[in-house]
Amino acid sequence: MKASLFRTTGLALLAACLVHAPAQAEPRLTVISQWSAGAEGAAMDAFGKMVTEKGVKWEHSPVSGFTTDMMNKLRADIIAGKPPAASQLKGPEIKAWSAIGATVNLNDVVKATDYEKNISADLAKIHKPKGDWIALPLQIYRVNTLFASKKAMDKVGATELPKTWDEFNALAAKMAAAGITPVAHGGIGWADAMYFELTLAGISADAYRKSIMELDDKALRGPEVLAAFKQLRQLTKWMSPSNAGQHWSVFLPALMKGDYGFLMMGGWASGVLKKGNFEEGKDFLCGPTPNNTGKPVFDMNADGMIFWDTKNADLLAGQKATAQVAMSKEFARTFTQINGSIPVRTDIDLSDAGFQDCQRDAAKNLSGAIAANQAIMSLGHNMAQTSPVTAALRDVLTEYVHNDKIMPEEAQKRLADAVDTVR
C-alpha cells in the first residue's frame, strides 16, 4: 500500500514538474545594423537565411542611413538596459563600446573552429580588444577603389586606369575638355574625409599611418599632408559644384552613361553595380586609386558584429549559432559575393564565378600591401580613430572641400590644430 502510494505521489510530482518546467526556448537573435537595402541589405538577408536554417529566429532591425544613425540607436538601447543580442560595429569602436556595455565571451565558440588560424592577426586583435573574442569580423572592403566609366574612357581614348596622381590629373583634364565631369562626388561629410585619405594614402602610406592613425604632430604638419591637400583641391575642381549633401549612389546611372568619368568609393560600390546588372569591363573599370608610392596600398574598412551580454536563454542560444554561421566558409563566400567585399577568411577561393574581378584585385592588393607594410585603416569609415577624433578631423576636411577660398597651407594647420584639441 505504501509502495503504491509512493509511486502515485512520485508520478504526481514528476507530472507537476513537467507542467511547470519552462519549455526549451526557441533560439533567436535580435540584431541591428545599417544594412537595410541594396546589395548590403541583400547580403544581410542571406546572413539571416543561413542563421534561420540553423533553427534560430532572426530578428533584424535595420537602421537605415549613416553609421552614426545606427550607433545612436545602439547607444539608446544600451543606456535603456536593453541592448540587442548583436549589432554591427567595427574598428576602435569595438573597444570603446565594450567599456560601456557588457559583452559575450566567444572564446569557446571560436576555439571549436578553425576560424582564428584563417584570419589575419591584426583583424583578430581588433575584435578581441582585451584578449577575449567579443566580436567577429564579417567582411573587408578596399576603400581606395577607383571606378571608371567605360563610356567616358572610350570617349577620350583611354584603355587603362591611371596609376599615379599625375596620370589621373592628365586623364581628368582630357575628360573635362570632352565635356565630362571627371569626378562623381556627392559632398557628404564622410565622403569628403575619404577623398582626403585617398589622396594622402596614394602619396605616402607611411605619412598616412603616422599623421592619421598615430596623430603624430610632425607628420600632420609635414610635406606629404600638404601635398595631399593640394591634390584634394585639384580633385574638387574636377567635381560638379552643384553637388552637395547627396549620396554617392545617386550618381551611378550618370557614371554608367559617361556623364561622369570616375568614382572613388569602397568595394561596396561593385556590389551595388552588380545588383544593378552593370558589368565590369563592359560598363565600368575597377582598380586601386592612384598611388605614387610604387608599392601596393590597401585602405581598409572591415565591418564586424559584436555580441552583447544577455541572461535570456533563447538569445544566448541564438548568439552561439549566429557566431558559428559568421565564422563559416559558406558565410564568407555568400555574404561577400553579394555585397562586393572580400572574405575575412584567407582560405576562400576567389576564382569562384560568384566573385568579380574587382574583388579578386582587391584581395591581391591586400596581400601585397600587407607584405609591403602599406595596409592602413580608413579615417572616413571609422577604422583609424574613434568617433570623437574622426568628427574633429572630418569638420576640417569637409569645410576645405566645399570652400575653395581655404588654401592648402591653412587647411593643414587647421587639421593639425584640430588634432591638438582631441588628442
N, C-alpha and C positions, 0 to 999 in steps of 0.2 A: 504493500500500500504506500509506504514511504517512498520506495523507489519510483513508483508510478507518479506520485505527487511531485517528486524531484524532477522527473523527466518533463512533466507537464509545466512546472514552473520554469524550468530551464528553457523549454521551447518558447514559452511565452516571453521570457526576457530577450531571447535571440530575435524573436519576431519584432519585439518593441525596438530593439537596437536597429534592426534593418529598416523599420519605418522611419526612425528619427535620424539615422545616419545620413549625412549630406551626400547627395548624388555626386559622382565624379564630375567636376566642372568641365565643360567643353573648352578646350584651349582656344584662346582668342588673342588678338593683338590690336591694340589701339595705337595708331601711328600718325604723325603729322609730317608733312613735307611741303615744299613749294611746287612740287611737280604735279600740276593739275591738268595739263592739256598738251597737245602736240606730241612730239617724239618722246619727251621726258615723261609726260603723263602716260603714254602707251607703255613705256618701259616699266613704270611703277605698276601699272595694271598687270603686266606679265609677272612681275615680282609677286603681286598679290595672288595671282592664279597658282603659282608654284607653292606658295605658303598654304593656300586653301587645300591643295591636293595632299598636303601633309596632315589634313584634319583640323586646321586652325581657322577660326572665323576671323577674316581680315577686315579690319575697320579703319580704313584710310580716310583721314580728313585733310585734304589738301588746302593749303592757304596760298591762293594764287597771288602773284605779284612778285616783289623783290624778296631777297633773303631776309631783310630786316622785318618785313611783314610777318613772315613765318616765325622769326625769333621773338617778335613782340607777343605773339600768341603763346609761344612756349614759355616765355617769362611769366606771363599772366597765369598759366596753368601751374607752374612750379610754385609761385607765390601763394596760389589758392590751395596748394597741397594736393593737387590732382594732375600730376604730370601724365602725359601719355606713356604707354609702355615703351615706346620707342619714338625717336624723332631724327630727322635729318640734322646733321651738324658736321663741321669739318675744321681742320687746321687747329690753330691755337685756341679756338673757341671750345674745343672739347675739354681741354684742361681747365679753362676759365669757368665753364658752366658746371663742370663736375665738382667745383668747390661750392656751388650754390645748391645743387640738388643731389640727393644720394643716387648712386648708380649701381648697376648689377655687375657682379664679378663674373666674367665669362671665361675665366682661365680653364676650367674643366671642360667646357664645351669646345673651346679652341684646341685644347690639348688632345682631345679624342680624334682629331682630324689631321690631315697633312697640310693644313692651311698655312700655318706660320712659316714653314720652310719654303713655301711657294709665293711669298710676297716679299717686297724689299724691306730691309731692316729699318730704313728711315720712315717708311709708311707705317710700319708696325709701331714704332716709337710714338708717333702722333696719337695713335688710338689706344695706347696704354700709358698715359702720361705719368702715372706713379708706379709703373711696373706691372699693373694688372690690366687685363683686357676689359675695357668698359664700353668700347665702341668697335665697329668693324668698317673698314673702307669698302665702298661699293664700286667705285669707278675712278678712272683717271682721265682728265682732259688735258690736251695740249692747248694752252691759251694762245700761244704765239703761232696761230694758224692763219695763213693767207688764202683767201678765196678770190679767184679772178673770174670775171665774166668771160666766157668763151667768145661771145659775140663782140664784146669790147676789144678783146685781144686780137680777134681776127680783123677788126676794123683798122687797127694800127699796125697790122702785120707782125704781131708778137706771137711767139710759139712757146716760150718758156717763162716761168715766173721769175721775177727779179730776185737775185740772190743777195745783193747788198743794198744799202740805203741809196747810194749813188745810182745804181741801176733802177731802183724803184722810182726815184725822182725823175730820171730821164724818161721812163716809160709813162709816168703820170703826166708829164709835160706833153707828151705826144697825144695822150688821151684827151687832155684839156683842149689842145689845138684842134682835135677832131670833134669837139662838141660833147665829149663825155665828161661827166663829173667823176674824177678819179677815185675818190674815197666815199663809200657809203657809211654815214655815221649819223646816229640819231641824237646825240648830245645829252645822253643821260649820264649822271654823275659817275657811276661805277665804270661806264664805258670810257669816259674821259680819262679816268685814272688808269684804265687798262691801256689806252693808247700811249700814255707816258711810259708805262712799264715795258711795253713792247719796243719802244724806241731805245730806252736805256739798256734793256737786255740785249738788243741787237748791236749796241755799240760796245758794251762791256758787261758780261755776265758777272764778272768779279766785282765791278763797281756797283752793280745792282745789289749783289748779296751784302756788300759792306754798308751801302747807304740805306737801302730799303729794308732789308731783313735784319741787319745788325744796328741800324740807326747811327752809324759812325759819322760824327760831325765833319771830319776831314773829307770823307768820301762825298758827303752831301754837298759840300762846298767845292768839290773838285771839278776838274775839266770834263770828265765823262758825263756828269749830271748836267752841266751847262750845255754840252753838245746835244744831249737828249732833248733839252728844252728847245734848242734851235731847230732840231729835226721835227719836233712836235709842232712848232709854229709853222714849218713848211707844210706839214700834213693838214693843219687846219685850213691852209689856203687851197687844199685840194678837196675840201668838204663843201657841201652846199650851205651857205649862210642862213638859209631859210629853215634848216632842220634843227629842232631843239626839243628836248623832252620826249623824244619818240623812241620806241623800242626798235632794236636793230632789225628784227624780223619783218618790220613794215616795208623795208627796202628790198627784200629778196626778189619780188617779182620784177622790179625795175632793174635789179642787178642781172637777172637772167635775160632780160630784154636787151641789155647792153647800154642802158642809160647811165649806169654806174660801172666803174672799172674794177674796183677792189673792195673787199670787205675783210677787215681783220677781226677775227672772232674765234672763240674757243671751238673745239671739235664738235660741240653740241649743234653748231650750225649745219654740219654734214648730216646729222640725224634728221634735222628739220628738212633739209633739201631732199634727202632720201624719201622721207614721208610725203613730200610734195611731188615725187616722181621725177625729179631732176637728176640727170646722170653725170657723174664725174667723167671728165674727158669730152663729153658731148656738150654739156651745158655750162660746166664750170671746171676750173683747175684748182687744185688744192695742194698746199705745201707749207713749209715753215715761213714765217715772216722774215724780212731782210735781216741779215746777220753779217756784221763786219769782222767778227772775231776769227773766222776761219775754222772754227770748231763747232760741233752741234750745241745748240742751246735748247733747253726744254723748260718752259714756263708752266708750272704745274698748278692745276686745280683738281683736288681729289675730294669728292663728297663721301661722307661716311654716315653711319647710323649708330646713334648712342642709345643705350638701353637704361631706362630709369627704374629705380627701385620700386617694388610693389609687394604687398602682402597677399595679393589675390592669387589663388592657386591657378585659376584659369589663365591669367595674364603671364604668370611665371612659366607655365607650360607653353604658352604661345611664344614667349620670348626665346625659349630654348629652341623650339622648332624653327622659328624665323632665322635665328642666328645660324643654324645648321644649313638652311637654304642659302643664305647670303654667302656662306663660305664655299658653296659647291661649284664645280666646274660648269654645271648646267646653267646656274645663275650667271656666272661670269660671261658665258657666251651669249645667252639670250638677252640679258639686260643691255649689254654694250652694243650688240648688233642693231638694236632698235634705236638707241639714242646717240650713237656716234662716238662714244667714249672708247677707251681701251681697257681691257680687264686688269684688275689689280693682281690677279694670279699670273705668274710668269710661265705657267705650263699650258696655256691655251694656244692652240694652233690657229693663227690668224689667216691661214691660207683658205680657210672655210669661205665658201661663196657668200655667206651672210655678211662678211665684213667688207668694207670699202677700202680702196687703195689709200684713201686719206688716213684711215685708221692704221693701216699697215705702216705707212710712212711715219705716223706719229710714234708708233711703238719702236720703230728703228731709231727714230730721233731721240727717244727717251734713253735707249741703251747707249747710244753714242754720247749723249750729254752726261750720263752718269759716269761713263769711262773718262770723260774729259773734265769732270768736276764742274759741269756747267748746267746742272739741274737746279732750278731756283723755284721759289714759291711766289704765287701771284699776289700782288697787292690789291688789285681791283676786285678780286674774288675771295678776300678774307683768308688767305693762306699764309701771308707773310707776317701779319700783325693782328692784334686783337681789334675789335670793332672801334674802340675809342681812338686808337692811334690811326687806324685806317681812315676814319672820318676826318681827322685833323688834316691829313695829307690830301685827302680827296677834295676838301674845300678849296685848297690852294690850286690844285690841278684843274678842277673844273672851271674855276674862275679864269684861269690862264687860257683854257681852250676857247672860252666864249668872249674873251676881251682881248682883242689884238693890240690894245694900247699898252698892255703889260709886256715889257721887254724880257727876254730870257734871263738876263742877269738879275732882274728884280724878282722874277718868279723863283729862281734858285734860292735867293736869300729868304724869300717868304717860306719856302718849303723847309729849309734848314731851321728857321726860327720857329716854325710850327712844331717841328720835332722837339725842339728845346722845351716847349711848353707841355709836352705829353710824355717825354722820355722818362 
